[in-house]
Amino acid sequence: MKKTAIAIFVIAFIGCIWFVTFSNQQTLKVRVNKVDKIEKVSGSKESISTQIYYLLYTDKGTFRINIDGILAHPELAGKLEKDSVYEISVCGVDVPFWGVYRNVIDVK
């Protein structure tokens, strides 16, 4: 019984991660307001971790451009210019309160 509960929890957790990362794929026409490089440093004096990504601020909301991982597209950050209009493809969910933004997966 305990193994079944753990298995159900693991499957639900993986499903939740998939939903937050890959669901809700959309293509939007946006005007770029700003692109900011975000550097988050965390850890202790024995182990330090640095996370770097870009936030894309547009007239349709804020989006994340990852530079590593499954959804990595570092080349997109340098391609976007302020006050220009682009068609972007995004996926994921948007929960700014938790620092979670939809991921940019393509720019045209």
N, C-alpha and C positions, 0 to 999 in steps of 0.2 A: 504494500500500500504506500509506504514512504517513497519507494523508487518511482512509482507511478506519479505521485505528486511532484516530485523533483523533475521528472521528465516533462510533465505538463507545464511547469514553471519555466523550464529552459526553452521549450517550444514557444511559449507565449512571449518570453523575453526576446528571442530571435525575431519573432514576427513583429514585435514592437519596434525593434531597431530597423528592420526592413522598411516598415511603414514610414518612420520618421525620415529615413534616408532616400528612398526611391519612389514613394508614392506621389500622386498629384502632379504628374508631369504636364507642363504648360509651355506655350510659346507666347511671349509678350513683346509688344513694341514699347520701348522705354526711352526716355531722355536721361542721359547720365548727368548727375549733379556732382558726384565726387567718387573717387576710389581711394580707400585708405588701407594701408598695410598695417595689420594687427600682429603684434608679437606678445605672446603670453609666456611668461617664465614661471615655472612652479617647481616644487621639490624641496629637498633639504640640502644641507651642506655636503652630504655624501652623494646625492643623486639630484641632478638638475635636468629639467625637461623644458624645451622651448617649442612652442607651437606657433607657426606662422601661417597666416591666411590673409585674404583681402576681403573687405566689405565694399560692395558696390551700392551706392546710394542713388536712387532714381526717383522719378515722379510716380512710379508704381510701387515703391517700397524699397526695402533693403535686402540685398542678396549676398550670398557668400561665394567666394572663389577660392577653392582649395588648391594648395600647391603640392600636396602629397596625399597618397591614399587612393582609393578606388575612383573617386570623383575628381581627381587632380587635373587641373587645366591652368597651370601657371602662365602660359602664353597669353591667356585672355586678359589678364590684368594690365599688361603693357599695351594691349591693342585698343583699349577703350579710352576715348577722349571726352573731356568735359563738354557739356552742351551739345553733344552729338546724339543722334537717334539710332538705335540698334534694335534688331529683333533677337531676343535672347530666349533660349530654352532653359527652363528651370525644373527642379524636382525637389520633393521633400515637403516638410511643413514649416510654418513660420510661427515661432514662439519667441518674440524678441525679449520678453521678460526673463527667459532662461538663457538668452544669448544664442538661440537656435534660429537660423535663417535658411530659406530655401537655397539650394545649391545651383549655381550656374553651370550648365553642362555644354552649352554651345552659344556662339554669338555669330550673327550674320549681319 
